[in-house]
């Protein structure tokens, strides 16, 4: 696989400018977007020496699902903007890499069709203004084989993007834009509900019978409240810098959320992860796995399912290489002692 910057540059060449800006952009002045990657780089590693790393194992499991590496595919919308095969290609590439797909509610292909191409997958949920629409999507995802739900909790309204050049949804035909929203009487009903609360975690659990993870958690008090309402996992995320600009980077928020979870549920993290070293940093801070958003879109845009598979395989191999250089033959050997004290 190309280095991340080169991969993004190639995807940019192949995408219309408005589509590239839609995927790449952050909210406000994009300070959080920039800080997500910079925050991982600020964490210095303390490798061990004279350890036998002739064999390195990156495999793990998450909520009962075995994975080749602690790297998942984050939910992102409208993959048909990136490639004609859209989420079908993403699902195949993810399956072939031995990873797990989190399918967006705003996918541009039907849930059931994507599921037929996927390996293990979770379904990302927005609580819409039309609660009946949310319930219908959850029921369909459950019937199609989703193993968990991921409630996106940080989007009561959509953050304003500085470099958006209009509404990218206008570039989508209705069969893509409304792929999973048939019967919708007005598009405003498919907007996120601003009155979503912790009680919606309970409702989603009851409606689906599936474990519910909450995505968008950046604070200990929110983490504890999510657990009180039965969350099966927490995802530390600032929506890739696309919501409240100035929100802290996920690497900076992760330790607080991990501490609040007290080991009761897995804590995952996304935002700015670009290398195996970043994966090690996340694990050393207490995460069980990371999720990739934009890198998957760039891989999809450049080479469809093969591009997605290559991105995931590269990060798995880079994680294995980083483990070996750190003197750690297994993921379970990664602990907080891998990180140097933070600089004042």
C-alpha positions in Angstrom: 0.0 0.0 0.0 1.1 3.6 -0.6 2.0 5.7 2.4 -1.1 7.4 3.8 -0.4 10.9 2.3 0.3 9.4 -1.2 -2.9 7.2 -0.9 -4.9 10.3 0.0 -3.4 12.3 -2.9 -4.2 9.5 -5.4 -7.8 9.3 -4.1 -8.0 13.1 -4.4 -7.0 12.9 -8.1 -9.7 10.4 -8.8 -12.6 12.0 -6.9 -14.6 15.2 -7.8 -13.3 18.1 -5.7 -16.7 18.4 -3.9 -16.6 14.7 -2.9 -13.0 14.9 -1.7 -13.8 17.9 0.4 -16.9 16.1 1.8 -14.8 13.1 2.9 -11.7 15.0 3.9 -13.1 18.1 5.6 -13.6 18.9 9.3 -15.8 21.4 11.0 -15.0 24.9 11.9 -11.3 25.8 11.4 -10.5 22.1 11.4 -8.4 22.4 14.5 -9.7 19.1 15.9 -9.2 17.4 12.6 -5.5 18.4 12.6 -5.0 17.6 16.3 -6.3 14.0 16.0 -3.2 12.9 14.1 -0.8 15.2 16.0 -1.9 13.9 19.4 -0.8 10.3 18.6 2.5 11.6 17.4 3.0 13.4 20.7 3.1 10.0 22.5 6.6 8.7 22.8 7.3 5.0 22.9 9.6 3.1 25.2 10.6 -0.1 23.4 12.0 -3.2 25.1 15.1 -5.0 23.9 16.4 -8.6 23.9 12.9 -10.1 23.6 12.2 -13.0 21.3 10.0 -11.4 18.5 10.6 -14.1 15.9 6.9 -14.7 15.9 4.4 -11.8 16.5 0.7 -12.3 16.9 -1.8 -9.4 16.1 -5.0 -11.4 16.5 -7.6 -10.5 19.0 -11.3 -10.8 19.7 -14.0 -8.3 20.3 -17.4 -9.1 21.7 -16.9 -12.7 20.8 -15.7 -12.0 17.2 -12.2 -13.1 16.3 -10.1 -10.6 14.3 -6.7 -10.7 12.6 -5.8 -7.4 14.1 -7.3 -4.8 16.4 -8.4 -2.6 13.5 -12.0 -2.1 12.4 -13.7 -0.2 9.7 -15.5 2.9 11.1 -19.0 3.9 9.8 -18.9 6.5 7.0 -21.7 7.5 4.7 -22.4 7.2 1.0 -19.6 5.0 -0.3 -21.1 5.3 -3.8 -19.5 8.7 -3.9 -16.1 7.0 -3.7 -16.7 3.9 -5.9 -19.5 2.4 -8.1 -19.6 -0.7 -6.0 -20.0 1.4 -2.9 -20.4 -0.4 0.5 -20.5 -3.8 -1.3 -16.8 -3.3 -2.2 -16.0 -2.1 1.3 -17.7 -5.1 2.8 -15.8 -7.5 0.6 -12.4 -5.9 1.3 -13.1 -5.8 5.0 -14.1 -9.5 5.0 -11.0 -10.6 3.0 -8.8 -8.7 5.4 -10.3 -10.5 8.4 -11.6 -7.3 9.9 -15.1 -6.1 11.0 -17.3 -3.5 9.2 -19.4 -1.0 11.0 -22.1 -0.2 8.4 -23.5 3.3 8.4 -27.2 4.1 8.6 -26.5 6.4 5.7 -25.1 3.7 3.5 -25.8 4.0 -0.2 -26.7 0.3 -0.6 -29.3 -1.7 1.2 -28.5 -3.2 4.5 -29.4 -6.7 3.4 -27.3 -6.5 0.2 -24.3 -5.3 2.1 -24.7 -8.0 4.7 -24.6 -10.7 1.9 -21.1 -9.5 1.0 -19.8 -8.9 4.5 -18.0 -10.9 7.1 -18.8 -10.0 10.7 -20.4 -6.5 10.9 -22.1 -4.1 13.3 -24.7 -1.5 12.4 -24.2 2.2 13.2 -27.4 3.9 14.4 -28.5 7.5 14.4 -31.7 8.1 16.4 -33.7 9.9 13.8 -36.5 12.5 14.3 -38.8 9.7 13.1 -38.2 7.1 15.8 -40.2 4.6 13.8 -37.6 4.8 11.0 -34.8 4.1 13.6 -36.7 1.1 14.9 -37.2 -0.2 11.3 -33.6 0.1 10.4 -32.5 -1.6 13.7 -35.0 -4.5 13.0 -33.7 -4.9 9.5 -30.0 -4.9 10.6 -30.8 -7.4 13.3 -32.5 -9.7 10.9 -29.7 -9.4 8.4 -27.1 -10.6 10.9 -25.6 -7.5 12.6 -23.7 -8.6 15.7 -24.0 -5.3 17.5 -25.3 -1.8 17.2 -23.2 1.4 17.4 -25.1 4.4 18.6 -23.5 7.6 17.3 -24.1 10.0 20.2 -22.3 13.2 19.2 -24.5 14.4 16.3 -27.7 16.1 17.5 -27.0 18.5 14.7 -24.5 18.2 11.8 -21.3 20.3 12.3 -20.7 23.0 9.8 -17.9 22.2 7.4 -15.6 25.1 6.3 -14.7 23.6 2.9 -18.0 22.0 1.9 -18.9 23.2 -1.6 -22.6 22.5 -1.3 -24.5 19.4 -0.3 -22.8 16.3 -1.6 -26.1 14.4 -1.2 -27.2 16.3 -4.3 -24.6 14.3 -6.3 -26.4 11.0 -5.3 -29.4 9.6 -7.1 -32.4 8.9 -4.8 -31.8 5.2 -4.9 -28.4 5.8 -3.3 -29.4 8.6 -0.9 -32.5 6.8 0.3 -31.2 3.3 -0.1 -32.4 2.3 3.4 -35.1 4.9 3.9 -37.9 3.7 1.8 -41.3 5.0 2.7 -39.9 8.2 4.1 -42.6 11.0 3.8 -40.2 13.9 4.2 -36.4 14.1 4.3 -36.4 16.1 7.5 -37.6 13.0 9.3 -34.3 11.4 8.5 -32.3 14.1 10.3 -30.8 13.2 13.6 -33.0 13.8 16.7 -31.7 16.6 18.9 -33.5 15.1 21.9 -31.6 11.8 21.9 -30.6 10.8 25.5 -29.0 8.0 27.4 -32.4 6.3 27.6 -32.1 5.6 23.9 -29.3 3.1 24.7 -31.9 1.1 26.7 -34.4 1.4 23.9 -32.0 0.1 21.3 -31.1 -2.9 23.4 -34.7 -3.7 23.9 -35.6 -3.3 20.3 -32.7 -5.4 19.0 -31.6 -7.8 21.7 -28.0 -6.9 20.5 -25.2 -5.3 22.4 -25.0 -1.5 22.0 -21.8 0.4 21.9 -21.8 4.2 22.1 -19.7 6.2 19.8 -18.6 9.8 20.5 -17.7 9.5 24.2 -14.9 12.0 25.3 -15.7 12.4 29.0 -15.6 10.1 32.1 -19.0 11.2 33.3 -20.6 10.4 30.0 -18.8 7.1 29.9 -20.2 6.1 33.4 -23.7 7.1 32.4 -23.5 5.1 29.2 -22.5 2.0 31.3 -25.3 2.7 33.7 -27.7 2.4 30.8 -26.2 -0.9 29.6 -23.7 0.1 27.0 -21.7 -2.9 25.9 -18.8 -0.8 24.7 -17.5 2.8 24.3 -16.0 4.4 21.3 -13.8 7.4 22.0 -14.5 9.6 18.9 -14.9 13.2 17.9 -16.4 12.2 14.6 -13.2 12.6 12.8 -13.1 16.3 13.7 -16.4 16.8 11.9 -18.6 18.0 14.8 -17.6 20.4 17.5 -14.3 22.0 16.4 -12.0 22.6 19.3 -13.0 19.3 20.9 -10.0 17.5 22.3 -8.2 14.9 20.3 -9.2 11.3 20.8 -5.7 10.3 22.0 -6.1 12.9 24.8 -9.6 11.8 25.7 -8.9 8.1 25.7 -7.2 7.6 29.1 -10.1 9.3 31.0 -12.7 7.1 29.3 -10.7 4.0 29.9 -10.4 4.8 33.6 -14.1 5.4 33.9 -14.9 2.1 32.2 -13.1 0.2 34.9 -12.5 -2.7 32.6 -16.2 -3.5 32.4 -16.5 -3.1 28.7 -14.2 -2.7 25.7 -13.1 0.8 24.8 -12.4 1.5 21.2 -11.0 4.7 19.6 -10.9 6.4 16.2 -9.6 9.6 14.8 -6.2 10.2 13.1 -4.9 6.6 13.4 -2.5 6.2 10.4 0.2 3.6 11.4 0.9 0.5 13.4 2.7 2.8 15.9 -0.6 4.6 16.4 -2.3 1.3 17.0 0.3 0.5 19.7 -0.2 3.9 21.3 -4.0 3.4 21.4 -3.6 -0.1 23.0 -1.1 1.3 25.5 -3.6 3.9 26.6 -6.2 1.1 27.2 -8.1 0.8 23.9 -9.0 -2.7 22.7 -9.1 -1.7 19.1 -9.0 1.2 16.7 -11.4 2.2 13.8 -10.4 3.6 10.4 -12.6 6.1 8.5 -10.8 8.2 5.9 -8.1 5.7 5.0 -10.8 3.2 4.1 -12.5 5.7 1.8 -9.2 6.5 0.1 -8.5 2.8 -0.4 -12.0 2.4 -1.8 -11.7 5.3 -4.2 -8.4 4.1 -5.6 -9.0 0.4 -6.0 -12.4 -0.7 -4.7 -12.5 -3.8 -2.6 -8.8 -4.5 -3.2 -8.0 -1.0 -2.0 -9.9 -1.5 1.2 -8.2 -4.9 1.8 -4.8 -3.4 1.1 -5.3 -0.6 3.7 -6.4 -3.1 6.4 -3.6 -5.5 5.6 -1.0 -2.8 5.6 -2.1 -1.6 9.0 -2.1 -5.2 10.3 1.4 -5.7 9.0 2.6 -2.4 10.2 1.2 -3.2 13.7 3.1 -6.5 13.6 6.3 -4.7 12.6 5.8 -2.0 15.4 5.2 -4.8 18.0 8.4 -6.5 17.0 10.4 -3.3 17.2 8.9 -2.6 20.6 9.9 -6.0 21.8 6.4 -7.2 22.2 5.4 -10.6 20.6 1.7 -10.3 21.5 -1.0 -7.6 21.8 -1.5 -8.7 25.4 2.1 -7.6 26.1 1.2 -4.0 25.3 0.7 -1.9 28.5 0.9 1.6 29.8 4.7 1.1 30.4 5.2 1.3 26.6 4.6 5.1 26.7 7.0 7.6 28.1 5.5 10.2 30.6 3.7 13.0 28.8 5.7 16.1 28.4 4.5 19.1 30.4 
